[in-house]
Amino acid sequence: MEKFFKNGLSIFLAITIVFSSAYVGLNELDFNGLFVVKTKAASVDDLTFVLSSDGTYYSLTDCDTTAEGELNIPDTYNNLPVTSIGSKAFEHCTSLTSVIIPNTVTCIDSWAFNNCNSLTSVIIPDSVTAIYSYAFYSCPNLNSFTLSDNVNFIGCEALSGTGYYKNTNNWDNGSLYV
């Protein structure tokens, strides 16, 4: 029994010495950046475009939901104009903070920016004439919204649930024909 105890104690001490040495070595290591979570900045690579049936323009139809920060949508893709933002294209892109839409886009489809929680600013050019229902639905931080006089249709609740909608009295919950 005494021999068993001595052997056990020897093993315990050996393990303690090994781990103590390892601990001392670890104190000398620099762990800065070891546990950094990588983020994905918004870029054209995050976007999906679909060619029109007549082959003359593209529609932006999807965005990677991990994209974050400011996004400047390109005015062309494969040398053809980007003319619309499709239904649910940016849905659940919760880390986008601002979007600049090019002057080639003429319409923003339903639910296009649904649930973009961090979106604070959208610049819509004069070329946009229609914003469909729920386009910016549930974007509670959207307070800066540039809207041109050329918009002649705004679908029902297009801006509902946005900071912009809450701060204006000239919108109702129905469609608006200008």
Sine and cosine of phi, psi and omega as CSV:
sin_phi,cos_phi,sin_psi,cos_psi,sin_omega,cos_omega
0.00,0.00,-0.64,0.77,0.01,-1.00
-0.90,0.44,-0.62,0.78,0.01,-1.00
-0.91,0.42,-0.67,0.75,0.03,-1.00
-0.87,0.49,-0.69,0.72,0.01,-1.00
-0.89,0.46,-0.70,0.71,0.01,-1.00
-0.90,0.44,-0.67,0.74,0.01,-1.00
-0.90,0.44,-0.67,0.74,0.01,-1.00
-0.90,0.44,-0.68,0.73,0.02,-1.00
-0.90,0.44,-0.65,0.76,0.02,-1.00
-0.88,0.47,-0.69,0.73,0.01,-1.00
-0.90,0.43,-0.70,0.72,0.02,-1.00
-0.86,0.51,-0.72,0.70,0.00,-1.00
-0.91,0.42,-0.63,0.78,0.00,-1.00
-0.90,0.44,-0.69,0.72,0.01,-1.00
-0.91,0.42,-0.66,0.75,0.01,-1.00
-0.87,0.49,-0.68,0.73,0.00,-1.00
-0.91,0.42,-0.68,0.73,0.00,-1.00
-0.88,0.47,-0.76,0.65,-0.02,-1.00
-0.93,0.36,-0.53,0.84,0.06,-1.00
-0.91,0.42,-0.66,0.75,0.03,-1.00
-0.91,0.42,-0.67,0.75,0.01,-1.00
-0.90,0.45,-0.66,0.75,-0.01,-1.00
-0.89,0.45,-0.70,0.72,0.03,-1.00
-0.88,0.48,-0.67,0.75,0.03,-1.00
-0.90,0.44,-0.62,0.78,0.00,-1.00
-0.91,0.41,-0.53,0.85,0.02,-1.00
-0.90,0.43,-0.39,0.92,-0.03,-1.00
-1.00,0.01,-0.15,0.99,-0.01,-1.00
-0.99,0.12,0.49,-0.87,0.05,-1.00
-0.98,-0.18,0.90,-0.43,-0.03,-1.00
-0.99,-0.11,0.10,1.00,0.01,-1.00
-0.86,0.51,0.79,-0.62,0.03,-1.00
0.99,0.11,-0.09,1.00,-0.04,-1.00
-0.93,0.37,-0.59,0.81,-0.06,-1.00
-0.93,-0.37,0.52,0.85,0.00,-1.00
-0.97,0.24,0.74,-0.67,0.07,-1.00
-1.00,0.08,0.83,-0.55,-0.02,-1.00
-0.98,0.18,0.69,-0.72,0.04,-1.00
-0.93,-0.37,0.31,-0.95,-0.04,-1.00
-0.88,-0.47,0.94,-0.33,0.00,-1.00
-0.94,0.34,0.55,-0.84,-0.01,-1.00
-0.91,0.40,0.74,-0.67,0.05,-1.00
-0.45,-0.89,0.11,-0.99,0.02,-1.00
-0.86,0.51,-0.50,0.87,0.01,-1.00
-0.90,0.44,-0.33,0.95,0.02,-1.00
-0.99,0.13,-0.17,0.99,-0.15,-0.99
-0.98,-0.20,0.51,-0.86,0.08,-1.00
-0.88,-0.47,0.73,-0.68,-0.01,-1.00
-0.87,-0.50,0.56,-0.83,0.04,-1.00
-0.85,-0.53,0.76,-0.65,0.00,-1.00
-0.96,0.27,0.65,-0.76,0.03,-1.00
-0.91,0.42,0.34,-0.94,-0.03,-1.00
-0.89,0.45,-0.48,0.88,0.03,-1.00
-1.00,-0.01,-0.01,1.00,0.09,-1.00
0.95,0.30,0.40,0.92,-0.08,-1.00
-0.95,-0.32,-0.22,0.98,-0.02,-1.00
-0.40,-0.92,0.18,-0.98,0.03,-1.00
-0.88,-0.48,0.48,-0.88,0.18,-0.98
-0.92,-0.40,0.67,-0.74,0.09,-1.00
-0.99,0.14,0.86,-0.51,-0.13,-0.99
-0.90,-0.43,-0.26,0.97,-0.05,-1.00
-0.33,-0.95,0.44,-0.90,0.08,-1.00
-0.69,-0.73,0.65,-0.76,0.06,-1.00
-0.88,0.48,0.81,-0.58,-0.08,-1.00
-0.93,0.37,-0.16,0.99,0.04,-1.00
-1.00,0.03,-0.09,1.00,0.02,-1.00
-0.90,0.44,0.59,-0.81,-0.02,-1.00
-0.59,-0.81,0.30,-0.95,0.04,-1.00
1.00,0.05,-0.50,-0.86,-0.03,-1.00
-1.00,0.03,0.64,-0.76,0.05,-1.00
-0.82,-0.58,0.80,-0.61,0.09,-1.00
-0.95,-0.30,0.97,-0.25,-0.03,-1.00
-0.93,0.37,0.74,-0.68,-0.02,-1.00
-0.95,0.31,0.47,-0.88,0.03,-1.00
-0.99,0.13,-0.32,0.95,0.06,-1.00
-0.71,-0.70,0.39,-0.92,0.11,-0.99
-0.62,-0.78,0.79,-0.61,-0.09,-1.00
0.77,0.64,0.67,0.74,0.05,-1.00
0.91,0.42,0.29,0.96,0.08,-1.00
-0.85,-0.53,0.49,-0.87,-0.05,-1.00
-0.93,0.38,0.53,-0.85,0.14,-0.99
-1.00,-0.09,0.92,-0.40,-0.15,-0.99
-0.94,-0.33,-0.18,0.98,0.01,-1.00
-0.48,-0.88,0.37,-0.93,0.12,-0.99
-0.93,-0.37,0.90,-0.44,-0.13,-0.99
-0.96,0.29,0.21,-0.98,0.02,-1.00
-0.85,0.53,0.79,-0.61,0.04,-1.00
0.89,0.46,0.35,0.94,-0.05,-1.00
-0.84,0.55,-0.63,0.78,-0.04,-1.00
-0.92,-0.39,0.24,0.97,-0.06,-1.00
-0.83,0.56,0.75,-0.66,0.03,-1.00
0.92,0.40,0.36,0.93,0.15,-0.99
-0.99,0.13,0.97,0.24,-0.20,-0.98
-0.97,0.25,-0.11,0.99,0.00,-1.00
-0.94,-0.35,0.04,1.00,0.09,-1.00
-0.95,0.30,0.71,-0.70,-0.01,-1.00
-0.96,-0.28,-0.52,0.85,0.04,-1.00
-0.46,-0.89,0.48,-0.88,-0.01,-1.00
-0.71,-0.71,0.74,-0.67,0.09,-1.00
-0.93,-0.37,0.88,-0.48,-0.04,-1.00
-0.99,-0.10,0.73,-0.68,-0.06,-1.00
-0.96,0.27,0.28,-0.96,-0.05,-1.00
-0.98,0.20,0.20,0.98,0.11,-0.99
-1.00,-0.09,-0.29,0.96,-0.03,-1.00
-0.98,0.20,0.75,-0.67,0.00,-1.00
-0.94,-0.34,-0.34,0.94,0.01,-1.00
-0.54,-0.84,0.49,-0.87,0.06,-1.00
-0.88,-0.48,0.90,-0.43,-0.14,-0.99
-0.98,0.21,0.16,-0.99,-0.03,-1.00
-0.84,0.54,0.63,-0.77,0.07,-1.00
0.87,0.49,0.26,0.97,-0.11,-0.99
-0.80,0.60,-0.67,0.74,-0.04,-1.00
-0.89,-0.45,0.44,0.90,-0.03,-1.00
-0.81,0.58,0.76,-0.64,0.11,-0.99
0.88,0.47,0.65,0.76,0.13,-0.99
-1.00,-0.07,0.99,0.16,-0.17,-0.99
-0.85,0.52,-0.54,0.84,-0.07,-1.00
-1.00,-0.07,-0.08,1.00,-0.04,-1.00
-0.91,0.41,0.87,-0.50,-0.02,-1.00
-0.92,-0.39,-0.37,0.93,-0.11,-0.99
-0.57,-0.82,0.70,-0.71,0.10,-1.00
-0.70,-0.72,0.76,-0.65,0.08,-1.00
-0.94,-0.33,0.91,-0.42,-0.02,-1.00
-0.96,-0.29,0.85,-0.53,-0.07,-1.00
-0.97,0.23,0.17,-0.99,0.01,-1.00
-0.88,0.47,-0.35,0.94,-0.03,-1.00
-0.94,0.35,-0.39,0.92,-0.03,-1.00
-0.96,0.27,0.83,-0.56,0.01,-1.00
-0.92,-0.39,-0.25,0.97,-0.02,-1.00
-0.62,-0.79,0.72,-0.70,0.11,-0.99
-0.82,-0.58,0.91,-0.40,-0.14,-0.99
-1.00,0.10,0.15,-0.99,-0.11,-0.99
-0.76,0.65,0.69,-0.72,0.10,-1.00
0.87,0.50,0.35,0.94,-0.07,-1.00
-0.81,0.58,-0.63,0.78,-0.01,-1.00
-0.88,-0.48,0.52,0.85,-0.06,-1.00
-0.89,0.46,0.70,-0.71,0.06,-1.00
0.87,0.50,0.76,0.65,0.14,-0.99
-0.88,-0.47,0.97,0.25,-0.19,-0.98
-0.89,0.45,-0.35,0.94,-0.03,-1.00
-0.99,-0.16,0.04,1.00,0.00,-1.00
-0.96,0.27,0.98,-0.19,-0.03,-1.00
-0.91,-0.42,-0.35,0.94,-0.01,-1.00
-0.93,-0.37,0.92,-0.38,-0.14,-0.99
-0.66,-0.75,0.93,-0.38,0.02,-1.00
-1.00,-0.08,0.86,-0.52,-0.05,-1.00
-0.79,-0.62,0.79,-0.61,-0.06,-1.00
-1.00,0.10,0.30,-0.95,0.08,-1.00
-0.95,0.31,-0.22,0.97,-0.02,-1.00
-0.97,0.24,-0.24,0.97,0.03,-1.00
-0.94,0.35,0.89,-0.46,-0.01,-1.00
-0.93,-0.36,0.00,1.00,0.10,-0.99
-0.56,-0.83,0.78,-0.62,0.11,-0.99
-0.79,-0.61,0.89,-0.45,-0.06,-1.00
-0.93,0.37,0.22,-0.98,-0.07,-1.00
-0.86,0.51,0.73,-0.69,0.03,-1.00
0.79,0.61,0.52,0.85,-0.01,-1.00
-0.84,0.54,-0.53,0.85,-0.03,-1.00
-0.91,-0.42,0.23,0.97,-0.04,-1.00
-0.90,0.43,0.69,-0.73,0.01,-1.00
0.99,0.13,0.22,0.98,0.04,-1.00
-0.96,-0.27,0.35,-0.94,0.11,-0.99
-0.90,0.45,-0.54,0.84,0.01,-1.00
-0.91,0.42,-0.73,0.69,-0.02,-1.00
-0.87,0.49,-0.66,0.75,-0.03,-1.00
-0.93,0.37,-0.42,0.91,-0.08,-1.00
-0.99,-0.15,0.17,0.99,0.02,-1.00
-0.81,-0.59,0.46,-0.89,0.02,-1.00
-0.94,-0.34,-0.01,1.00,-0.10,-0.99
-0.99,-0.11,0.17,0.99,0.03,-1.00
-0.93,-0.37,0.62,-0.79,0.18,-0.98
-0.89,-0.45,-0.03,-1.00,-0.05,-1.00
-1.00,0.07,0.01,1.00,0.02,-1.00
-0.99,-0.15,0.07,-1.00,0.05,-1.00
-0.93,0.37,0.52,-0.85,-0.02,-1.00
-0.86,-0.52,0.85,-0.52,0.11,-0.99
-0.97,-0.24,0.85,-0.53,-0.08,-1.00
-0.99,-0.11,0.00,0.00,0.00,0.00
